[in-house]
């Protein structure tokens, strides 16, 4: 069953049967008119129907399922009533934060984010008093279920967010085990950017007569300039370097189909003079966190990533996306390029196409229903000149929340004893045992030396540049 989009003049949130508390959350986030996926999905979700939604990145799906599951909650009942499965810790953190913002006017609501790559002890402790909403990755949730720390017999709403990537990452068995621990009469909501056969099989097994909603990726395409370049595979990296010099994006994600290629491309770009980092699924969690911190705080301007690793990546105003390899599925192409040109901003998508990838380009052309724009560019023939440098550098402080450290303490140390002006300090990220601060590249060496010599909040901590 497919639902039509309501007319634009009726697609306001206050036309829905949302509680006053949730309407406060919607207003606080500045939402007024629903996005297409929200307009199509929310009426069915609020009616208690199971739902399958295919929607691109940035379409507003988190608010769609978030409002639905929060509307169904009974805050006075201390048990887990909603469960959201996400492929990565980064996406789970984003979802958890969004749910907390939507639910700020609901008193005593507890949302717990439970993911791998984090210490198990604090998560076990957080489950001693059951959260109303659990957001997590399948592997860690499976582990907590087997330890009998997580109880799902009160779940009313089960959400699969980015279901295709969870299957790509090998989570099918944990997902099925988790589903089996939830009540059969629950509501199930499945969101996926692509819709392979494995997703349909999962939906058949876990859902009851689901409503189907599809939001085409082309809705965001007019903001994105898309250009394709024929290239000899041996000259892909020199061409990539030439295009980065031509377009000079402040931040750019380069997508590779193979994990090994991410490291090789980073090595070549670094040789050319670019500040580039790799992101792939076999990285240790701490290394992955540091790469994402550096990219989001502008101390790295080119991120070379695999599709799975880039899920959950949340960077505002991404200037360009490059397909170093064209994906085998045209839906993945739409998902990739949807990371640029968000919130009404312009964006550029550049695709390198070798002789063996022409069939993939033709599939993209057929899906878009319009001819692709092909351009020519000369690959670099030597070391790049004037490669854009990252404007910021990152300092790592070996202290964090467990040391009672706050962003204001770090900012105070940098603008006080270290003598920096406030506008030379960028994003500050404080985690459990480590903190990261972005500092203007030109002042990073001085800031590092002064922090090492001085104190933060009256104490000395180890500080390094990464």
KOLVEXVO-870460 format. One line per 4 residues: number of its first residue (from 0); for each residue x, y, z of C-alpha. Coordinates in nm, 4 decimals, padded with zeros to 6 digits. Last residue first. Example, Ala and Ser with C-alpha at 12.3 -4.5 7.8 and 13.67 -1.06 7.14 Angstrom:
<atoms>
1) 01.3670 -00.1060 00.7140  01.2300 -00.4500 00.7800
</atoms>
This chain:
<atoms>
465) 04.7012 01.4509 01.6199  04.8584 01.7181 01.8396  04.9259 01.6021 02.1933  04.8288 01.7064 02.5468
461) 04.8975 01.5141 02.8707  04.7144 01.6757 03.1603  04.8213 01.9204 03.4312  04.5574 02.0342 03.6784
457) 04.4193 02.3701 03.7931  04.1168 02.3575 03.5625  04.3560 02.3089 03.2716  04.7210 02.3744 03.3532
453) 05.0287 02.5270 03.1925  05.3467 02.4056 03.0231  05.1776 02.1462 02.8071  04.8937 02.3874 02.7305
449) 05.1495 02.6529 02.6348  05.3382 02.4267 02.3967  05.0222 02.2993 02.2289  04.8809 02.6503 02.1847
445) 05.2075 02.7712 02.0313  05.2189 02.4810 01.7866  04.8493 02.5171 01.6953  04.8564 02.8894 01.6219
441) 04.8819 02.8847 01.2416  04.6583 02.5777 01.2260  04.3709 02.7552 01.4035  04.2777 02.5342 01.6991
437) 04.0342 02.2429 01.7126  03.9897 02.0838 02.0545  03.9640 01.7170 02.1418  03.8932 01.5577 02.4789
433) 03.9677 01.2149 02.6170  03.8533 00.9936 02.9064  03.4725 01.0000 02.8825  03.4367 01.2244 02.5791
429) 03.4678 01.6016 02.5385  03.4560 01.7500 02.1874  03.5578 02.1151 02.1370  03.4924 02.2778 01.8010
425) 03.7025 02.5772 01.6980  03.9442 02.8049 01.8839  04.1160 03.0903 01.6970  03.8017 03.3067 01.7327
421) 03.8448 03.3002 02.1111  04.1850 03.4687 02.0923  04.4686 03.2518 02.2133  04.6865 03.3415 02.5124
417) 04.7669 02.9925 02.6365  04.7112 03.1002 02.9985  04.3693 03.2492 02.9289  04.2144 03.1906 02.5862
413) 04.3369 02.8308 02.5689  04.2772 02.7488 02.9359  03.9310 02.9066 02.9287  03.8326 02.7162 02.6148
409) 03.9391 02.3915 02.7791  03.7426 02.4634 03.0968  03.4410 02.5777 02.8951  03.4348 02.2471 02.7054
405) 03.3964 02.0606 03.0366  03.6353 01.8402 03.2349  03.4978 01.6588 03.5388  03.7907 01.4105 03.5166
401) 03.5460 01.1335 03.4159  03.4119 01.3747 03.1548  03.7454 01.4038 02.9809  04.1208 01.3830 03.0166
397) 04.4057 01.2876 02.7847  04.3848 01.6098 02.5837  04.4040 01.5755 02.2063  04.4851 01.8837 01.9999
393) 04.3351 01.9110 01.6525  04.4537 02.1458 01.3759  04.2359 02.3924 01.1856  04.2315 02.5618 00.8454
389) 04.3060 02.2400 00.6522  04.5391 02.3291 00.3685  04.4170 02.3763 00.0136  04.6679 02.2239 -00.2309
385) 04.8609 02.5185 -00.3723  05.0687 02.3151 -00.6129  05.0129 01.9458 -00.6568  05.3131 01.7184 -00.6975
381) 05.3429 01.5845 -01.0519  05.1386 01.5145 -01.3647  04.7974 01.5881 -01.2181  04.5132 01.4468 -01.4273
377) 04.3683 01.6679 -01.7023  03.9939 01.7303 -01.6872  03.7034 01.6529 -01.9201  03.3326 01.6775 -01.8471
373) 03.0257 01.4570 -01.8852  02.6812 01.5714 -01.7687  02.4540 01.2682 -01.7429  02.1472 01.2590 -01.9670
369) 01.8082 01.2649 -01.7905  01.5702 01.0044 -01.6519  01.7481 00.9919 -01.3176  01.7198 00.6122 -01.2922
365) 01.8216 00.5608 -01.6551  02.1267 00.7868 -01.6134  02.2314 00.6066 -01.2957  02.2016 00.2724 -01.4778
361) 02.4091 00.4105 -01.7672  02.6814 00.5175 -01.5236  02.6884 00.1639 -01.3813  02.7284 00.0220 -01.7326
357) 03.0164 00.2637 -01.7950  03.2022 00.1316 -01.4906  03.4392 -00.1121 -01.6625  03.5872 00.1647 -01.8795
353) 03.6602 00.3826 -01.5727  03.4198 00.6466 -01.4445  03.5185 00.9084 -01.1899  03.2164 01.0837 -01.0385
349) 03.1932 01.4408 -00.9071  02.8993 01.5565 -00.6929  02.8838 01.9286 -00.6114  02.6662 02.1047 -00.3553
345) 02.4529 02.4138 -00.3097  02.2818 02.4907 00.0180  01.9058 02.4514 00.0637  01.9385 02.2537 00.3860
341) 02.1589 01.9933 00.2247  02.3581 02.0210 -00.0987  02.6018 01.7442 -00.0043  02.5274 01.4168 00.1722
337) 02.2629 01.3361 -00.0898  02.5481 01.2503 -00.3272  02.6085 00.9230 -00.1462  02.2437 00.8178 -00.1102
333) 02.1728 00.8854 -00.4764  02.4770 00.6768 -00.5768  02.3648 00.4010 -00.3387  02.0312 00.3929 -00.5221
329) 02.2269 00.3406 -00.8457  02.3574 00.0066 -00.7115  02.7018 -00.1059 -00.8337  02.8609 00.2078 -00.6874
325) 03.0815 00.4272 -00.9085  03.4376 00.4305 -00.7788  03.6181 00.7498 -00.6779  03.2661 00.8869 -00.6350
321) 03.3380 01.2376 -00.5096  03.1108 01.4335 -00.2762  03.1483 01.8085 -00.2409  03.0970 02.1082 -00.0141
317) 02.9668 01.9378 00.2996  02.7740 02.2148 00.4772  02.7133 02.0337 00.8048  02.8892 01.7067 00.8730
313) 02.6998 01.4105 01.0181  02.8549 01.0746 00.9305  02.6176 00.8087 01.0571  02.6940 00.5786 00.7681
309) 03.0403 00.6655 00.6331  03.1965 00.3352 00.7439  02.9458 00.1298 00.5437  02.9944 00.3313 00.2248
305) 03.3757 00.3208 00.2355  03.5546 00.6443 00.3081  03.8147 00.8953 00.1970  03.7686 01.2126 00.4040
301) 03.9206 01.5299 00.2588  03.9360 01.8566 00.4559  04.1012 01.7452 00.7788  04.1366 01.9879 01.0692
297) 03.7892 02.1174 00.9830  03.6169 02.0249 01.3136  03.3955 01.7593 01.1501  03.6868 01.5909 00.9745
293) 03.9118 01.5853 01.2798  03.6362 01.4521 01.5065  03.5424 01.1841 01.2526  03.9028 01.0680 01.2230
289) 03.9425 01.0670 01.6015  03.6290 00.8582 01.6526  03.7461 00.6031 01.3942  04.0836 00.5707 01.5642
285) 03.9078 00.5168 01.8980  03.6715 00.2597 01.7465  03.9507 00.0535 01.5901  03.9358 00.0601 01.2123
281) 03.8107 -00.2355 01.0100  03.4988 -00.0616 00.8764  03.6675 00.2186 00.6880  03.7541 00.5873 00.7256
277) 04.0684 00.7263 00.5648  04.2159 01.0731 00.6239  04.3251 01.3529 00.3912  04.5053 01.6848 00.4373
273) 04.6096 01.7452 00.0766  04.9742 01.7940 -00.0255  05.0045 01.5707 -00.3321  05.1735 01.3037 -00.1212
269) 04.8793 01.3227 00.1218  04.6444 01.2648 -00.1719  04.8409 00.9543 -00.2749  04.8463 00.8044 00.0741
265) 04.4783 00.8829 00.1248  04.3955 00.7053 -00.2038  04.5868 00.3954 -00.0937  04.4178 00.3858 00.2473
261) 04.0667 00.4158 00.0998  04.1494 00.1639 -00.1737  04.1979 -00.1151 00.0792  03.8375 -00.0754 00.2003
257) 03.6901 -00.1270 -00.1457  03.3983 00.0651 -00.3036  03.5612 00.4047 -00.2548  03.3743 00.7243 -00.1685
253) 03.5540 01.0609 -00.1439  03.3982 01.2968 00.1128  03.4814 01.6649 00.0773  03.5227 01.9683 00.2995
249) 03.6140 02.3266 00.2143  03.5768 02.2319 -00.1522  03.8606 02.3442 -00.3854  03.6746 02.2834 -00.7157
245) 03.9789 02.2816 -00.9459  04.2341 02.1607 -00.6909  04.0035 01.8797 -00.5782  03.9470 01.7942 -00.9441
241) 04.3212 01.7730 -01.0153  04.3796 01.5500 -00.7125  04.1002 01.3162 -00.8215  04.2514 01.3051 -01.1701
237) 04.5901 01.2059 -01.0242  04.4097 00.9380 -00.8189  04.2146 00.7933 -01.1104  04.5091 00.7782 -01.3495
233) 04.5672 00.4020 -01.3520  04.1922 00.3450 -01.3916  04.1980 00.5475 -01.7176  03.9301 00.8119 -01.6716
229) 03.5950 00.9264 -01.8049  03.4643 01.2106 -01.5890  03.1068 01.2633 -01.4666  02.9566 01.5841 -01.3281
225) 02.6590 01.6361 -01.0954  02.5716 01.9840 -00.9646  02.3526 01.9337 -00.6598  02.0664 02.1650 -00.5658
221) 01.8406 02.0164 -00.8360  01.9087 01.6643 -00.6981  01.7268 01.6913 -00.3655  01.3891 01.5645 -00.4829
217) 01.5784 01.3258 -00.7101  01.6286 01.0958 -00.4134  01.2715 00.9737 -00.4475  01.0653 00.9326 -00.1339
213) 00.9046 00.5906 -00.1141  00.6463 00.4856 00.1439  00.5126 00.1339 00.1928  00.2431 00.0525 00.4505
209) 00.3252 -00.2744 00.6206  00.0891 -00.5712 00.6242  00.2447 -00.7192 00.9396  00.6219 -00.6966 00.9822
205) 00.9210 -00.8994 01.1019  00.9533 -01.1924 00.8586  00.8251 -01.0153 00.5478  01.0368 -00.7093 00.6302
201) 01.3524 -00.9181 00.6688  01.2881 -01.0810 00.3304  01.2297 -00.7399 00.1699  01.5559 -00.6142 00.3203
197) 01.7474 -00.9150 00.1842  01.6019 -00.8489 -00.1622  01.7681 -00.5067 -00.1817  01.5869 -00.1828 -00.0908
193) 01.8169 00.1159 -00.0680  01.8061 00.4180 00.1646  01.6331 00.2138 00.4349  01.3799 00.2813 00.7077
189) 01.1808 00.0011 00.8713  00.9084 00.0654 01.1294  00.7614 -00.2199 01.3335  00.4658 -00.1823 01.5730
185) 00.4566 -00.4477 01.8467  00.1974 -00.7268 01.8595  00.4561 -01.0035 01.8352  00.6301 -00.8846 02.1504
181) 01.0095 -00.8363 02.1247  01.2708 -01.1059 02.1936  01.2436 -01.2580 01.8435  01.3285 -00.9207 01.6896
177) 01.6572 -00.9157 01.8830  01.7585 -01.2608 01.7584  01.6720 -01.1625 01.4003  01.8818 -00.8464 01.4260
173) 02.1746 -01.0362 01.5802  02.1706 -01.2807 01.2838  02.1375 -01.0115 01.0154  02.4139 -00.7889 01.1546
169) 02.6745 -00.8634 00.8869  02.7733 -00.5048 00.8057  02.5808 -00.5073 00.4774  02.2710 -00.6177 00.6717
165) 02.3014 -00.3215 00.9069  02.3676 -00.1047 00.6030  02.0376 -00.1995 00.4392  01.8428 -00.1399 00.7607
161) 01.9324 00.2268 00.7747  01.7162 00.2643 01.0874  01.5208 -00.0471 01.1908  01.2627 00.0702 01.4434
157) 01.0678 -00.1391 01.6955  00.7699 00.0210 01.8718  00.5652 -00.1202 02.1616  00.8496 -00.2909 02.3477
153) 00.7448 -00.4235 02.6881  00.9016 -00.7706 02.6533  01.2330 -00.6134 02.5513  01.4455 -00.6695 02.8600
149) 01.8130 -00.5759 02.8544  02.0436 -00.7033 03.1292  01.9746 -01.0708 03.0591  02.3456 -01.1162 02.9721
145) 02.2270 -01.2591 02.6403  02.0146 -00.9502 02.5848  02.3096 -00.7222 02.6599  02.5250 -00.9030 02.4032
141) 02.2504 -00.8873 02.1394  02.2134 -00.5145 02.2045  02.5909 -00.4729 02.1606  02.5913 -00.6503 01.8253
137) 02.2718 -00.4883 01.6965  02.3802 -00.1255 01.7471  02.1769 00.0889 01.9810  01.8902 00.3186 02.0699
133) 01.6844 00.2253 02.3755  01.3755 00.4231 02.4760  01.1856 00.4154 02.8053  01.5062 00.3342 02.9924
129) 01.4949 00.0530 03.2488  01.6504 00.1353 03.5836  01.9321 -00.1190 03.6212  01.9859 -00.0649 03.2478
125) 02.2163 00.2344 03.2944  02.4469 00.0192 03.5096  02.4881 -00.2358 03.2295  02.5748 00.0486 02.9945
121) 02.8275 00.1890 03.2417  02.9988 -00.1516 03.2631  03.0125 -00.2325 02.8904  03.2747 00.0262 02.7980
117) 03.2154 00.1647 02.4485  03.3168 00.0272 02.1076  02.9793 -00.1445 02.0819  02.6659 00.0609 02.1304
113) 02.3891 00.1306 02.3817  02.2264 00.4760 02.3677  01.9778 00.5214 02.6530  01.6727 00.7530 02.6446
109) 01.4919 00.8252 02.9734  01.1754 01.0339 02.9924  01.1288 01.1950 03.3346  00.9037 01.4770 03.2086
105) 00.8057 01.5003 02.8405  00.8889 01.8575 02.7293  01.2389 01.7632 02.6104  01.1018 01.4771 02.3976
101) 01.1954 01.6060 02.0517  01.5372 01.7109 02.1795  01.5964 01.3761 02.3516  01.4925 01.1920 02.0344
97) 01.7387 01.3947 01.8264  02.0249 01.3207 02.0675  01.9519 00.9475 02.0629  01.9315 00.9449 01.6825
93) 02.2649 01.1240 01.6483  02.4339 00.8922 01.8990  02.2925 00.5862 01.7179  02.4239 00.7227 01.3870
89) 02.7739 00.7577 01.5307  02.7607 00.4157 01.6985  02.6893 00.2506 01.3677  02.4261 00.0294 01.2010
85) 02.1234 00.1538 01.3989  01.8449 -00.0397 01.5780  01.5809 00.1690 01.7569  01.3860 00.0135 02.0460
81) 01.0760 00.1606 02.2097  00.8855 00.0633 02.5260  01.1651 -00.0210 02.7690  01.0064 -00.0249 03.1123
77) 00.9217 00.2256 03.3820  00.5568 00.3008 03.2944  00.4836 00.6651 03.3824  00.6278 00.7876 03.0520
73) 00.3663 00.5898 02.8524  00.5089 00.5935 02.5019  00.3095 00.5792 02.1761  00.3663 00.9471 02.0887
69) 00.7409 00.9000 02.1463  00.7525 00.6119 01.8953  00.5766 00.8109 01.6257  00.7594 01.1376 01.6846
65) 01.0912 00.9569 01.6575  00.9882 00.7572 01.3482  00.9289 01.0713 01.1447  01.1837 01.2889 01.3261
61) 01.4554 01.0390 01.2335  01.3276 01.0178 00.8732  01.3915 01.3839 00.7967  01.5110 01.3441 00.4362
57) 01.8792 01.4102 00.5039  01.9949 01.0799 00.3569  01.7557 00.9279 00.1038  01.4200 00.7630 00.1724
53) 01.2712 00.4159 00.1385  01.0091 00.3720 00.4085  00.8552 00.0451 00.5252  00.5743 00.0847 00.7794
49) 00.3774 -00.1107 01.0381  00.0558 00.0704 01.1228  -00.0230 00.2222 01.4636  -00.2301 00.5136 01.3322
45) 00.0510 00.7493 01.4375  00.2819 00.5572 01.2046  00.0343 00.5734 00.9152  -00.0168 00.9485 00.9511
41) 00.3583 00.9977 01.0045  00.4861 00.8251 00.6900  00.3755 01.0345 00.3943  00.4135 01.3807 00.5456
37) 00.7325 01.2805 00.7273  00.8891 01.1355 00.4109  00.7945 01.4458 00.2140  00.9337 01.6894 00.4753
33) 00.6821 01.8309 00.7203  00.6232 02.2031 00.7571  00.7031 02.3859 01.0827  01.0206 02.2497 01.2417
29) 01.2251 02.4997 01.4440  01.3675 02.2423 01.6831  01.1817 02.4059 01.9710  00.8581 02.3926 01.7691
25) 00.8831 02.0162 01.7180  00.9599 01.9638 02.0849  00.6632 02.1787 02.1875  00.4450 01.9801 01.9466
21) 00.5715 01.6713 02.1271  00.4523 01.8039 02.4639  00.1137 01.9063 02.3197  00.0573 01.5459 02.2068
17) 00.0554 01.4807 01.8323  -00.2650 01.4190 01.6362  -00.1242 01.5724 01.3201  -00.2336 01.9032 01.1647
13) 00.0070 02.0843 01.3989  00.2979 01.9312 01.2099  00.2125 02.1192 00.8896  00.1588 01.9306 00.5630
9) -00.1858 02.0731 00.4875  -00.0726 02.3532 00.2526  00.1778 02.1234 00.0812  -00.0934 01.8804 -00.0281
5) -00.0614 01.5400 00.1374  00.1853 01.3024 -00.0289  00.0192 00.9859 -00.1538  00.0374 00.6610 00.0448
1) 00.1540 00.3346 -00.1054  00.0000 00.0000 00.0000
</atoms>
